[in-house]
């Protein structure tokens, strides 16, 4: 289900005019390295660049490499957004809030 949330977020970002690339050599947007996933974003409209860092940790807060353990995403300005169930209203608000945060900075 976590991959589905990342896919939904990716699609929303692309619809909003962002191009997304992985910061890692393998180029996979969904492949963690060192307990995190890093997306480099560039705006097609304003030529601005942003970074999203997704952190993975288990239910005890220990770092992990499992995509299922995705806990939150942080913008380069330090704003954190936590993941909730994909079909919840909270998740859709989180997607909208992430996009808004990227547009403001």
C-alpha positions in Angstrom: 0.0 0.0 0.0 2.9 2.4 0.6 4.0 2.2 -3.0 0.4 3.1 -4.0 0.7 6.2 -1.7 4.0 7.2 -3.3 2.5 6.7 -6.7 -0.5 8.8 -5.9 1.8 11.6 -4.5 4.0 11.4 -7.6 1.0 11.6 -9.9 -0.4 14.6 -8.0 3.0 16.4 -8.1 3.4 15.7 -11.8 -0.2 17.1 -12.4 0.8 20.2 -10.5 3.8 20.8 -12.8 6.7 19.1 -11.1 9.2 16.8 -12.7 10.5 14.1 -10.3 13.8 12.3 -10.3 15.5 9.9 -7.8 18.6 11.2 -6.1 20.1 7.7 -6.3 22.1 6.1 -9.1 19.5 3.3 -9.8 16.9 6.0 -10.7 14.1 4.1 -8.9 11.7 6.5 -7.2 10.5 3.8 -4.8 13.8 2.2 -3.8 15.2 3.2 -0.4 18.9 3.7 0.4 20.1 4.2 4.0 16.6 4.2 5.4 15.2 6.9 3.1 14.1 7.8 -0.3 15.0 11.1 -1.9 13.1 12.8 -4.7 14.6 15.8 -6.6 11.8 18.0 -7.9 11.9 20.7 -10.5 9.0 22.9 -11.5 8.2 23.0 -15.2 6.5 26.4 -14.6 9.0 28.4 -12.4 12.3 26.5 -12.9 12.5 26.2 -9.1 14.0 23.0 -7.5 12.9 21.2 -4.3 13.7 18.1 -2.4 11.5 15.6 -0.7 13.0 13.1 1.7 10.9 10.1 2.8 12.0 8.3 6.0 11.4 4.7 6.8 11.1 3.4 10.4 9.3 0.5 12.0 6.7 0.7 14.7 9.4 1.0 17.4 11.1 3.9 15.6 14.0 1.8 14.3 15.3 2.6 10.9 14.5 0.1 8.2 14.8 -0.5 4.4 11.3 -1.9 4.0 9.1 0.4 1.9 6.1 -0.8 4.0 7.7 1.1 6.9 7.5 4.5 5.2 6.6 6.9 8.1 6.9 10.5 6.9 8.2 12.9 4.3 10.2 16.1 5.0 10.5 19.1 2.7 13.8 20.9 2.4 12.5 23.6 4.7 12.0 21.0 7.4 8.2 20.6 7.3 7.1 17.0 8.1 4.1 15.2 6.8 3.1 11.8 8.2 1.5 9.1 6.1 -2.0 7.8 6.8 -4.3 5.3 5.1 -4.5 5.9 1.3 -8.3 5.9 1.2 -8.7 8.4 4.1 -9.6 12.0 3.9 -6.5 12.8 5.9 -4.2 11.3 3.2 -5.8 13.4 0.5 -5.3 16.5 2.7 -1.7 15.5 3.3 -1.1 15.3 -0.5 -2.6 18.7 -0.9 -0.6 20.1 2.0 2.7 18.7 0.5 2.0 20.4 -2.8 1.1 23.7 -1.1 4.3 23.6 0.9 6.3 23.1 -2.2 4.6 26.0 -4.0 5.3 28.4 -1.1 9.0 28.0 -0.9 
